[in-house]
Amino acid sequence: MTGKVAIVTGSTKGIGLAIAERFAAEGARVVTTGRSGGSIALDLRESDAGQRLVDYTLAKFGRIDIVVNNAGATKRGDFLDLTDADFADGFALKYFGAVRLTRAAWPHLKRSGGSVLFISGSGGRTPGAQFTIGGSVNAALLSLTKALAELGVSDGVQVNAVNPGTIRTERMKLRLKTPQEEAAFVRDSKVTRIGEVGDIAALAAFIVSAEGRFLHGSLIDADGGATKTI
Ligand SMILES: NC(=O)c1ccc[n+]([C@@H]2O[C@H](COP(=O)([O-])OP(=O)(O)OC[C@H]3O[C@@H](n4cnc5c(N)ncnc54)[C@H](OP(=O)(O)O)[C@@H]3O)[C@@H](O)[C@H]2O)c1
């Protein structure tokens, strides 16, 4: 990745931080971001945040090769308790934040022959009653991936999505608090194990590498077998 410039959103912690660290270890120059810090602190729900992130990256490095749309924070809970505001907030960050950043970065990715990667989620293909917002947002991102992949064929931009299953991050620890709860989850969901952030980072690094280039419009489950459908 030497010489490449990557933007990774939601990279102050969790999966995004692991992807940013992996890309940097492979020689990329990485722009990290979150509300609380990174190279530039931004709230991606704000309508000009994507453009500001692109402007910052161009001012600092002069090019963009990779955009990883990872930031997301959708609320779980009973459908009847979730409000319009909860749905709007989930879409504002993970869907519209990704749309705006990708639109602002696209001409530069076209110039560099770059890559876009969406970190979606297994809930996009396997919905659940406790995850109506996240599942809907992730499904929308999978559709966007396929649509932009078609554009990417003519523009020379690689576009893919990864669907993580349950990955050990702060978000997961809100849900599975003890080793016993983790073990019960693994058993009941019939998965091999809880994922680690490094599992997703390694996959992301492969997808955007020269060897991964034939992956295009691919919706890749990285979930220990959580997705049971074909
Ligand atoms: N962990 C899992 O099991 C799992 C499974 C499937 C899919 N995913 C997806 O993977 C992605 C990363 O998940 P994670 O578990 O690593 O999450 P996380 O640990 O909660 O990290 C979320 C990241 O997003 C940033 N962020 C949150 N709100 C933001 C906002 N309004 N504007 C800009 N940045 C914001 C956070 O930074 P600040 O707090 O500094 O803003 C943080 O860097 C998410 O899209 C999630 O849906 C995760």
The ligand as an SDF file (V2000), in Angstrom:
LIG
                    3D

 48 52  0  0  0  0  0  0  0  0999 V2000
  -18.9480   -4.7410   16.1020 N   0  0  0  0  0  0  0  0  0  0  0  0
  -19.7800   -5.5630   15.4560 C   0  0  0  0  0  0  0  0  0  0  0  0
  -20.1130   -6.6430   15.9320 O   0  0  0  0  0  0  0  0  0  0  0  0
  -20.3170   -5.1510   14.1050 C   0  0  0  0  0  0  0  0  0  0  0  0
  -21.0710   -6.1010   13.3880 C   0  0  0  0  0  0  0  0  0  0  0  0
  -21.5660   -5.7720   12.1490 C   0  0  0  0  0  0  0  0  0  0  0  0
  -21.3270   -4.5040   11.6240 C   0  0  0  0  0  0  0  0  0  0  0  0
  -20.6020   -3.6010   12.3390 N   0  0  0  0  0  0  0  0  0  0  0  0
  -20.3900   -2.2740   11.7510 C   0  0  0  0  0  0  0  0  0  0  0  0
  -19.0200   -1.9510   11.7410 O   0  0  0  0  0  0  0  0  0  0  0  0
  -18.8630   -0.5480   11.9180 C   0  0  0  0  0  0  0  0  0  0  0  0
  -17.9100   -0.2880   13.0770 C   0  0  0  0  0  0  0  0  0  0  0  0
  -18.4610   -0.8950   14.2260 O   0  0  0  0  0  0  0  0  0  0  0  0
  -17.6740   -0.9260   15.6200 P   0  0  0  0  0  0  0  0  0  0  0  0
  -18.2630   -2.0280   16.4140 O   0  0  0  0  0  0  0  0  0  0  0  0
  -16.2100   -0.8840   15.3810 O   0  0  0  0  0  0  0  0  0  0  0  0
  -18.1800    0.4460   16.2500 O   0  0  0  0  0  0  0  0  0  0  0  0
  -17.5930    1.3290   17.4540 P   0  0  0  0  0  0  0  0  0  0  0  0
  -16.5260    0.6010   18.1850 O   0  0  0  0  0  0  0  0  0  0  0  0
  -18.7880    1.8360   18.1870 O   0  0  0  0  0  0  0  0  0  0  0  0
  -16.9120    2.5500   16.6510 O   0  0  0  0  0  0  0  0  0  0  0  0
  -17.7020    3.3930   15.8930 C   0  0  0  0  0  0  0  0  0  0  0  0
  -16.8370    4.4320   15.2350 C   0  0  0  0  0  0  0  0  0  0  0  0
  -17.6910    5.3480   14.5310 O   0  0  0  0  0  0  0  0  0  0  0  0
  -17.4390    6.6730   14.9910 C   0  0  0  0  0  0  0  0  0  0  0  0
  -18.6670    7.4560   14.9940 N   0  0  0  0  0  0  0  0  0  0  0  0
  -19.7950    7.2120   15.7250 C   0  0  0  0  0  0  0  0  0  0  0  0
  -20.7020    8.1700   15.4910 N   0  0  0  0  0  0  0  0  0  0  0  0
  -20.1340    9.0390   14.6110 C   0  0  0  0  0  0  0  0  0  0  0  0
  -20.5660   10.2370   13.9860 C   0  0  0  0  0  0  0  0  0  0  0  0
  -21.7910   10.7450   14.2250 N   0  0  0  0  0  0  0  0  0  0  0  0
  -19.7290   10.8680   13.1310 N   0  0  0  0  0  0  0  0  0  0  0  0
  -18.4980   10.3640   12.8730 C   0  0  0  0  0  0  0  0  0  0  0  0
  -18.0280    9.2330   13.4250 N   0  0  0  0  0  0  0  0  0  0  0  0
  -18.8470    8.5840   14.2950 C   0  0  0  0  0  0  0  0  0  0  0  0
  -16.8650    6.5030   16.3820 C   0  0  0  0  0  0  0  0  0  0  0  0
  -16.0360    7.5750   16.7070 O   0  0  0  0  0  0  0  0  0  0  0  0
  -16.4840    8.7320   17.7690 P   0  0  0  0  0  0  0  0  0  0  0  0
  -17.1020    8.0460   18.9350 O   0  0  0  0  0  0  0  0  0  0  0  0
  -15.1790    9.4050   18.0370 O   0  0  0  0  0  0  0  0  0  0  0  0
  -17.4390    9.5870   16.9990 O   0  0  0  0  0  0  0  0  0  0  0  0
  -16.0330    5.2380   16.2290 C   0  0  0  0  0  0  0  0  0  0  0  0
  -14.7660    5.5630   15.6940 O   0  0  0  0  0  0  0  0  0  0  0  0
  -20.2530    0.0420   12.1580 C   0  0  0  0  0  0  0  0  0  0  0  0
  -20.7580    0.5690   10.9510 O   0  0  0  0  0  0  0  0  0  0  0  0
  -21.0580   -1.1780   12.5720 C   0  0  0  0  0  0  0  0  0  0  0  0
  -22.4230   -1.0630   12.2250 O   0  0  0  0  0  0  0  0  0  0  0  0
  -20.0940   -3.8910   13.5670 C   0  0  0  0  0  0  0  0  0  0  0  0
  1  2  1  0
  2  3  2  0
  2  4  1  0
  4  5  1  0
  4 48  2  0
  5  6  2  0
  6  7  1  0
  7  8  2  0
  8  9  1  0
  8 48  1  0
  9 10  1  0
  9 46  1  0
 10 11  1  0
 11 12  1  0
 11 44  1  0
 12 13  1  0
 13 14  1  0
 14 15  2  0
 14 16  1  0
 14 17  1  0
 17 18  1  0
 18 19  2  0
 18 20  1  0
 18 21  1  0
 21 22  1  0
 22 23  1  0
 23 24  1  0
 23 42  1  0
 24 25  1  0
 25 26  1  0
 25 36  1  0
 26 27  1  0
 26 35  1  0
 27 28  2  0
 28 29  1  0
 29 30  1  0
 29 35  2  0
 30 31  1  0
 30 32  2  0
 32 33  1  0
 33 34  2  0
 34 35  1  0
 36 37  1  0
 36 42  1  0
 37 38  1  0
 38 39  2  0
 38 40  1  0
 38 41  1  0
 42 43  1  0
 44 45  1  0
 44 46  1  0
 46 47  1  0
M  CHG  2   8   1  16  -1
M  END
$$$$
